[in-house]
């Protein structure tokens, strides 16, 4: 059923594939990474940035794979640069967890 004016299906939840484990999960359970100008990769805290995105689970193994330049380059279909800010963001997520709370999101926004 489609709600009037919204053009979205009621109850539909987007599903994406994790770059690390290749498992399909709900989009809101994953961490979105985006390639910005210059080939840098950043964490898309609000999951609203434009551009090609790659997704990672909250699992430590998947987050470590997220720091692999080759895997990222394949996901973004171009050469990427993984800088210290991305490493710091991923380490913060790994240590503090990613539960979608505003506290974690705001701490990442400051990085």
RALINPE-V804195 format. One record per backbone hydrogen bond with DSSP energy under -1.0 kcal/mol. NH is the residue of the N-H (numbers start at 1). CO is the residue of the C=O. E is the energy in kcal/mol with one decimal. If there is no record, write none. Layout:
NH:CO:E, NH:CO:E
This chain:
3:8:-1.2, 7:3:-1.2, 10:1:-2.1, 12:9:-1.4, 16:25:-2.7, 18:23:-2.4, 19:55:-3.4, 22:18:-1.1, 25:16:-2.8, 27:14:-2.7, 29:26:-1.8, 30:27:-1.5, 31:56:-3.2, 33:54:-3.5, 34:42:-2.7, 35:52:-1.2, 36:40:-3.0, 39:36:-1.7, 41:81:-1.3, 42:34:-2.6, 44:32:-3.2, 45:43:-1.2, 54:33:-2.4, 56:31:-2.2, 63:59:-2.3, 64:60:-2.2, 65:61:-2.0, 66:62:-1.5, 67:64:-1.5, 68:65:-2.1, 72:68:-2.2, 73:69:-2.8, 74:70:-2.2, 75:71:-2.1, 76:72:-2.6, 78:73:-1.4, 81:39:-3.2, 87:83:-1.8, 88:84:-2.6, 89:85:-2.4, 90:86:-2.8, 91:87:-2.4, 92:88:-2.2, 93:89:-2.2, 94:90:-2.5, 95:91:-2.4, 96:92:-2.9, 97:93:-2.0, 105:101:-2.0, 106:102:-3.0, 107:103:-1.9, 108:104:-1.9, 109:105:-1.7, 111:108:-1.2
